[in-house]
Amino acid sequence: MTKARLLRLSVVLVSIFMILLIIVYWDNVGTAHFYLHTSFSRPHSPGITAGEDWEALPDVDEFLAKLLSSSLKGNSSISRKTEQLLIQGSTKPVVSNLEENVRGYDWSTHNDRNSLDQEKLQIERQRTLREFCANSSFTFATKERSFDDIPNYELNHLIVDDRHGIIYCYVPKVACTNWKRVMIVLSESLLDQGVPYRNPLDIPREHVHNTSTHLTFNKFWRRYGKFSRHLMKIKLKKYTKFLFVRDPFVRLISAFRSKFELENEDFYRRFAIPMLKLYSNHTNLPTSVSEAFRAGLKVSFSDFIQYLLDPRTEKMVPFNEHWRQIYRLCHPCQIDYDFIGKLETLDEDAAYLLQLLKVDRLLRFPPSYRNRTASSWEDNWFANIPLAWRQQLYKLYEADFVLFGYPKPENLLKD
């Protein structure tokens, strides 16, 4: 009898010891701090959908949620101090980077839409997205797969800020540099002389696009092992998720301008040389972009369109992120985004989103570039592109047009 009691007691003690070890381990890797300033105080509006209650989660997720949220009270004072630091630094950003100095910012004032208009706008954008995701007659690649079917490497555009409960899917050529800067400031993922950055524009571009700076979904498996998908789902239920989109054809023009009209060594070697060989019949090309530009050897917009339409392109390697379709980057039919911003209304949307996230007192969104690629340029850029190519290109990017409510460019698709 005594032996049985001792056995039961030893089992209990071992169990308690194992639980303590688990708690210490999770705390060491940072998981116990996941829900600082998260959706417990998440903004609610017709355009922002609150996550489901903890009780609605599966058993494993519920256990993890309770475990991870246990340290909220103990860490709240630390977060308040951090927010005070950010408030002190929320002055007008100082333009300090070469590219910003060259391109210039638009500091002019804008007439912001009132919150009611913004709410209606969000309702309409989300309604359009959900309707077409649910429409069985509208199909495109990867539409029908579940979130669990998405490989980890395809989740590398989902940036997480655990301090404020925010997930941002970044789309290159859609103000992603400045939104990444905002995420760095909020998450305090980068320090300047031991102090977190407080001004988005103070963060150098080379740090902004360094993948090690951001916690993205594709890093979860390496950090959290078999719990990674469970943690992703908890965050997707509880955090505020947003993305910014852009007219697909204008985004392509912008990508071409920045990667092939400016001297970019990496893009010249990886993409320009093959394009010039395949579509302009050039041989013995210079090995450096500066030599090529001096010799007048540049990729034309026509070369670029041919490259996108060439079936060999995707067979060799998936589209580069700068021209990969938005639905392939952000998985809008698998992830229920709470906010859909557009570059065409960037200033208004950014101001409204920061208010909804309750971080507008901590920072302001950096101003727009003065020379942003305009939608009105489409006709000129596509004037020398054959009609059949334009029609094929639309089919290639049709899902982005439809899901995000961009009108079909009929003027480009007809004689």
C-alpha positions as CSV (number, residue, x, y, z in Angstrom):
1,M,0.0,0.0,0.0
2,T,2.8,2.3,1.0
3,K,4.7,1.5,-2.2
4,A,1.6,2.4,-4.3
5,R,1.3,5.8,-2.6
6,L,5.0,6.5,-3.1
7,L,4.6,5.5,-6.8
8,R,1.7,7.9,-7.2
9,L,3.5,10.6,-5.4
10,S,6.6,10.2,-7.6
11,V,4.5,10.3,-10.8
12,V,2.9,13.6,-9.6
13,L,6.3,15.1,-8.8
14,V,7.8,14.0,-12.1
15,S,4.8,15.5,-13.9
16,I,5.2,18.8,-12.1
17,F,8.9,18.8,-12.9
18,M,8.3,18.2,-16.6
19,I,5.7,21.0,-16.7
20,L,8.2,23.4,-15.1
21,L,10.8,22.3,-17.7
22,I,8.4,22.9,-20.5
23,I,7.5,26.4,-19.2
24,V,11.2,27.3,-18.8
25,Y,12.0,26.1,-22.3
26,W,9.1,28.0,-23.9
27,D,10.1,31.1,-22.0
28,N,13.7,30.8,-23.1
29,V,12.7,30.7,-26.8
30,G,10.4,33.6,-26.4
31,T,7.1,31.9,-27.0
32,A,5.8,32.8,-23.6
33,H,5.8,36.5,-24.6
34,F,3.7,36.0,-27.8
35,Y,0.6,37.8,-26.6
36,L,1.9,41.1,-25.3
37,H,-0.4,43.8,-26.4
38,T,-2.3,41.5,-28.7
39,S,-5.9,41.0,-29.6
40,F,-7.2,41.0,-26.1
41,S,-7.4,44.7,-26.7
42,R,-7.8,44.3,-30.4
43,P,-9.7,47.1,-32.3
44,H,-13.2,46.2,-33.3
45,S,-15.0,47.8,-36.3
46,P,-17.1,46.6,-39.2
47,G,-13.8,46.3,-41.2
48,I,-11.9,44.4,-38.5
49,T,-13.1,40.9,-37.5
50,A,-12.3,39.7,-34.0
51,G,-10.7,36.3,-33.6
52,E,-12.6,33.4,-32.1
53,D,-12.6,32.9,-28.3
54,W,-9.9,30.8,-26.8
55,E,-12.5,28.2,-25.8
56,A,-13.3,27.6,-29.5
57,L,-9.7,26.4,-30.2
58,P,-8.8,22.7,-30.6
59,D,-7.5,21.0,-27.4
60,V,-3.8,21.3,-28.4
61,D,-4.2,25.0,-29.4
62,E,-6.2,25.7,-26.3
63,F,-3.4,24.2,-24.1
64,L,-0.8,26.2,-26.0
65,A,-2.9,29.4,-25.8
66,K,-3.3,29.2,-22.1
67,L,0.4,28.3,-21.6
68,L,1.6,31.2,-23.8
69,S,-0.7,33.8,-22.3
70,S,0.3,33.0,-18.7
71,S,3.0,35.6,-18.7
72,L,1.0,38.5,-19.9
73,K,0.5,40.2,-16.6
74,G,4.2,39.9,-15.6
75,N,5.4,41.5,-18.8
76,S,2.9,44.3,-19.2
77,S,5.0,46.9,-17.3
78,I,8.0,46.2,-19.6
79,S,5.8,46.8,-22.7
80,R,4.4,50.0,-21.2
81,K,8.0,51.3,-20.8
82,T,8.8,50.4,-24.3
83,E,5.7,52.2,-25.6
84,Q,6.8,55.3,-23.7
85,L,10.1,55.2,-25.4
86,L,8.4,55.0,-28.8
87,I,6.1,57.9,-28.0
88,Q,9.1,60.1,-27.2
89,G,10.5,59.4,-30.6
90,S,7.4,59.9,-32.6
91,T,8.5,63.2,-34.2
92,K,8.6,63.9,-37.9
93,P,10.8,61.4,-39.6
94,V,14.2,62.5,-40.8
95,V,15.1,61.5,-44.4
96,S,18.5,59.9,-43.9
97,N,18.9,57.4,-46.7
98,L,20.3,58.0,-50.2
99,E,17.4,56.5,-52.1
100,E,14.9,58.6,-50.1
101,N,17.0,61.7,-50.7
102,V,17.2,61.0,-54.5
103,R,13.6,60.0,-55.0
104,G,12.1,62.4,-52.6
105,Y,9.0,62.2,-50.4
106,D,5.6,63.8,-50.7
107,W,5.1,65.7,-47.5
108,S,2.0,67.5,-48.8
109,T,-1.2,67.1,-46.7
110,H,-4.0,64.8,-47.8
111,N,-7.6,65.0,-47.1
112,D,-8.2,61.8,-45.1
113,R,-11.5,60.0,-45.6
114,N,-13.6,59.9,-42.5
115,S,-13.7,56.7,-40.5
116,L,-17.2,55.8,-41.7
117,D,-16.0,55.9,-45.4
118,Q,-13.0,53.8,-44.5
119,E,-15.2,51.2,-42.7
120,K,-17.4,50.9,-45.7
121,L,-14.4,50.6,-48.0
122,Q,-13.0,47.8,-45.9
123,I,-16.3,46.0,-45.8
124,E,-16.5,46.2,-49.6
125,R,-13.0,45.0,-50.2
126,Q,-13.3,42.1,-47.9
127,R,-16.7,41.2,-49.3
128,T,-15.3,41.1,-52.9
129,L,-12.4,38.9,-51.8
130,R,-14.5,36.4,-49.8
131,E,-17.1,36.2,-52.6
132,F,-14.6,35.2,-55.2
133,C,-12.7,32.9,-52.9
134,A,-16.0,31.1,-52.3
135,N,-17.1,31.2,-56.0
136,S,-16.5,27.7,-57.5
137,S,-16.8,29.0,-61.0
138,F,-13.8,31.3,-60.5
139,T,-10.6,29.2,-60.3
140,F,-6.9,29.7,-60.2
141,A,-3.9,27.7,-59.1
142,T,-3.7,26.9,-55.3
143,K,-7.2,28.3,-54.7
144,E,-8.7,25.1,-53.3
145,R,-5.9,24.0,-51.0
146,S,-6.1,24.5,-47.2
147,F,-3.8,26.5,-45.0
148,D,-2.1,23.2,-43.9
149,D,-1.3,22.4,-47.5
150,I,0.8,25.6,-47.9
151,P,4.5,24.7,-47.6
152,N,6.5,26.6,-45.0
153,Y,8.7,28.2,-47.6
154,E,5.6,29.9,-49.1
155,L,4.8,31.5,-45.8
156,N,7.9,33.7,-45.8
157,H,6.0,36.9,-46.5
158,L,4.0,36.8,-43.3
159,I,5.7,39.0,-40.8
160,V,4.7,38.8,-37.1
161,D,4.7,41.4,-34.4
162,D,3.9,39.5,-31.2
163,R,4.1,42.6,-29.0
164,H,1.0,44.2,-30.7
165,G,-0.7,41.1,-32.2
166,I,-0.2,42.0,-35.8
167,I,0.6,40.0,-38.9
168,Y,1.6,41.7,-42.1
169,C,1.9,40.0,-45.5
170,Y,4.3,42.1,-47.5
171,V,4.0,42.5,-51.3
172,P,7.1,43.9,-53.0
173,K,6.4,47.1,-55.0
174,V,3.5,47.9,-52.7
175,A,5.1,50.2,-50.1
176,C,6.6,47.1,-48.4
177,T,9.8,48.8,-47.5
178,N,8.1,51.3,-45.3
179,W,5.6,48.8,-43.9
180,K,8.5,46.6,-42.9
181,R,10.1,49.6,-41.2
182,V,6.8,50.1,-39.2
183,M,6.9,46.4,-38.2
184,I,10.5,46.7,-37.1
185,V,9.6,49.7,-34.9
186,L,6.6,48.0,-33.4
187,S,8.2,44.7,-32.7
188,E,11.5,46.2,-31.6
189,S,13.3,43.6,-33.7
190,L,16.3,45.9,-34.5
191,L,18.4,48.0,-32.2
192,D,20.4,51.1,-32.9
193,Q,23.3,51.4,-30.4
194,G,21.3,49.2,-28.0
195,V,18.1,51.2,-28.3
196,P,15.1,50.1,-30.5
197,Y,14.5,52.2,-33.6
198,R,11.7,54.7,-33.0
199,N,11.5,56.4,-36.4
200,P,10.7,54.1,-39.4
201,L,12.8,56.3,-41.8
202,D,15.9,56.0,-39.6
203,I,16.1,52.3,-40.4
204,P,18.6,51.7,-43.4
205,R,17.1,49.9,-46.4
206,E,19.7,47.1,-46.1
207,H,18.5,46.3,-42.6
208,V,14.8,46.6,-43.7
209,H,15.1,43.8,-46.3
210,N,17.4,41.6,-44.2
211,T,15.3,38.5,-43.6
212,S,17.0,37.9,-40.2
213,T,15.4,41.1,-39.0
214,H,11.8,39.8,-39.2
215,L,10.0,36.9,-37.6
216,T,8.1,35.3,-40.5
217,F,5.9,32.2,-40.6
218,N,8.4,30.1,-42.5
219,K,10.8,30.4,-39.5
220,F,8.3,28.8,-37.1
221,W,9.2,25.2,-37.8
222,R,12.8,25.9,-37.1
223,R,12.0,27.7,-33.8
224,Y,9.0,25.8,-32.5
225,G,9.2,22.4,-34.1
226,K,6.0,20.3,-34.2
227,F,4.0,23.1,-32.5
228,S,4.7,25.5,-35.4
229,R,1.4,25.0,-37.3
230,H,-0.7,25.2,-34.1
231,L,1.0,28.4,-33.2
232,M,0.4,29.8,-36.6
233,K,-3.3,29.0,-36.4
234,I,-3.6,30.6,-32.9
235,K,-2.0,33.8,-34.2
236,L,-4.1,33.8,-37.4
237,K,-7.2,33.6,-35.1
238,K,-6.2,36.2,-32.6
239,Y,-3.9,38.7,-34.4
240,T,-4.9,41.5,-36.8
241,K,-3.8,40.5,-40.3
242,F,-3.3,43.0,-43.1
243,L,-1.8,43.4,-46.5
244,F,-1.5,46.1,-49.1
245,V,-2.2,45.5,-52.8
246,R,-1.8,47.4,-56.1
247,D,-3.1,47.3,-59.7
248,P,-1.3,44.2,-61.0
249,F,-0.1,45.7,-64.3
250,V,1.1,48.9,-62.6
251,R,3.0,46.8,-60.1
252,L,4.8,45.0,-63.0
253,I,5.8,48.4,-64.5
254,S,7.1,49.5,-61.2
255,A,9.1,46.2,-60.8
256,F,10.6,46.6,-64.2
257,R,11.6,50.2,-63.6
258,S,13.3,49.5,-60.3
259,K,15.0,46.3,-61.2
260,F,16.0,46.8,-64.9
261,E,16.1,50.5,-65.6
262,L,18.4,51.1,-62.6
263,E,21.8,49.4,-62.2
264,N,21.1,46.4,-60.1
265,E,24.0,43.9,-60.2
266,D,22.0,40.9,-58.7
267,F,19.0,41.3,-61.0
268,Y,21.3,41.8,-64.0
269,R,23.1,38.6,-63.5
270,R,20.1,36.5,-62.4
271,F,17.5,37.8,-64.8
272,A,18.7,40.4,-67.4
273,I,21.4,38.3,-68.9
274,P,19.1,35.3,-69.6
275,M,16.4,37.7,-71.0
276,L,18.9,39.5,-73.3
277,K,20.1,36.1,-74.6
278,L,16.7,34.5,-75.0
279,Y,14.6,37.4,-76.4
280,S,17.1,39.9,-77.9
281,N,19.6,37.4,-79.3
282,H,22.6,38.9,-77.6
283,T,25.7,36.9,-77.0
284,N,28.9,37.5,-75.1
285,L,27.2,39.9,-72.7
286,P,29.2,41.9,-70.1
287,T,29.5,40.3,-66.7
288,S,28.7,43.5,-64.8
289,V,25.6,45.7,-65.1
290,S,27.6,48.9,-65.3
291,E,29.4,47.7,-68.4
292,A,26.2,46.6,-70.0
293,F,24.5,49.9,-69.4
294,R,27.5,51.8,-70.9
295,A,27.2,49.6,-73.9
296,G,23.5,50.3,-74.2
297,L,22.5,46.7,-73.3
298,K,19.3,46.9,-71.3
299,V,16.3,44.6,-70.9
300,S,13.3,46.1,-72.7
301,F,9.8,46.0,-71.3
302,S,9.0,43.7,-74.2
303,D,11.7,41.3,-73.1
304,F,10.4,41.4,-69.6
305,I,6.8,40.5,-70.7
306,Q,8.1,37.7,-72.9
307,Y,10.0,36.3,-69.9
308,L,6.8,36.4,-67.8
309,L,4.8,34.6,-70.5
310,D,7.4,32.0,-71.3
311,P,6.3,28.6,-69.9
312,R,10.0,27.8,-69.3
313,T,10.3,30.5,-66.7
314,E,8.2,28.8,-64.0
315,K,9.7,25.5,-64.8
316,M,13.2,26.7,-64.1
317,V,12.4,28.7,-61.0
318,P,9.2,30.3,-59.4
319,F,8.5,33.9,-60.2
320,N,10.7,36.3,-58.3
321,E,8.7,38.0,-55.4
322,H,8.8,41.4,-57.2
323,W,6.5,40.1,-60.0
324,R,5.0,37.0,-58.3
325,Q,1.2,37.2,-58.1
326,I,-0.1,38.6,-54.8
327,Y,-2.4,35.5,-54.3
328,R,0.8,33.4,-54.3
329,L,2.6,35.6,-51.8
330,C,-0.2,36.1,-49.3
331,H,-2.7,33.3,-49.8
332,P,-5.9,35.4,-49.4
333,C,-8.3,32.5,-49.8
334,Q,-6.6,30.6,-47.0
335,I,-6.0,33.5,-44.6
336,D,-8.9,35.7,-43.6
337,Y,-7.3,39.2,-43.7
338,D,-8.8,41.8,-41.4
339,F,-7.6,44.8,-43.4
340,I,-6.9,45.2,-47.2
341,G,-5.1,48.4,-48.1
342,K,-4.3,49.6,-51.5
343,L,-1.4,51.6,-52.8
344,E,-3.8,53.8,-54.7
345,T,-5.2,55.0,-51.4
346,L,-2.1,54.5,-49.3
347,D,-2.1,57.6,-47.3
348,E,-5.7,57.3,-46.2
349,D,-5.5,53.5,-45.6
350,A,-2.3,53.7,-43.7
351,A,-3.5,56.4,-41.3
352,Y,-6.8,54.5,-40.7
353,L,-5.0,51.1,-40.2
354,L,-2.6,52.6,-37.6
355,Q,-5.6,54.0,-35.7
356,L,-7.4,50.6,-35.8
357,L,-4.2,48.9,-34.5
358,K,-4.0,51.6,-31.7
359,V,-0.4,52.4,-32.6
360,D,-1.0,55.8,-34.3
361,R,0.3,57.6,-31.2
362,L,3.6,55.6,-31.4
363,L,4.5,56.4,-35.0
364,R,3.3,57.7,-38.3
365,F,3.5,56.0,-41.6
366,P,6.3,57.4,-43.8
367,P,5.1,59.7,-46.6
368,S,4.7,58.5,-50.2
369,Y,7.3,58.9,-52.9
370,R,6.6,61.8,-55.3
371,N,7.5,59.8,-58.4
372,R,5.3,56.7,-57.7
373,T,4.5,54.8,-60.9
374,A,1.0,56.0,-62.0
375,S,-1.9,54.0,-63.3
376,S,-2.2,56.4,-66.2
377,W,1.1,55.2,-67.5
378,E,-0.3,51.8,-68.5
379,D,-1.3,52.8,-72.0
380,N,2.1,54.1,-72.9
381,W,4.0,51.2,-71.4
382,F,1.9,48.6,-73.1
383,A,1.5,50.5,-76.4
384,N,4.2,48.3,-78.1
385,I,3.3,45.0,-76.5
386,P,1.3,42.8,-78.9
387,L,-2.4,42.4,-78.1
388,A,-2.1,38.6,-77.7
389,W,0.7,39.1,-75.1
390,R,-1.4,41.6,-73.2
391,Q,-4.3,39.1,-73.1
392,Q,-2.1,36.3,-71.9
393,L,-0.6,38.5,-69.3
394,Y,-4.0,39.4,-68.0
395,K,-4.9,35.7,-67.6
396,L,-1.6,35.3,-65.7
397,Y,-2.6,38.0,-63.2
398,E,-6.4,37.7,-63.5
399,A,-6.8,36.4,-59.9
400,D,-5.1,39.5,-58.5
401,F,-7.3,41.8,-60.5
402,V,-10.5,40.0,-59.5
403,L,-9.8,39.2,-55.8
404,F,-8.8,42.7,-55.0
405,G,-11.4,44.5,-57.0
406,Y,-9.3,46.0,-59.8
407,P,-11.3,46.5,-63.0
408,K,-10.3,44.5,-66.0
409,P,-8.1,46.8,-68.3
410,E,-10.4,46.6,-71.3
411,N,-8.6,49.3,-73.2
412,L,-5.4,47.1,-73.2
413,L,-7.2,43.9,-74.1
414,K,-9.0,45.0,-77.2
415,D,-7.8,46.4,-80.6
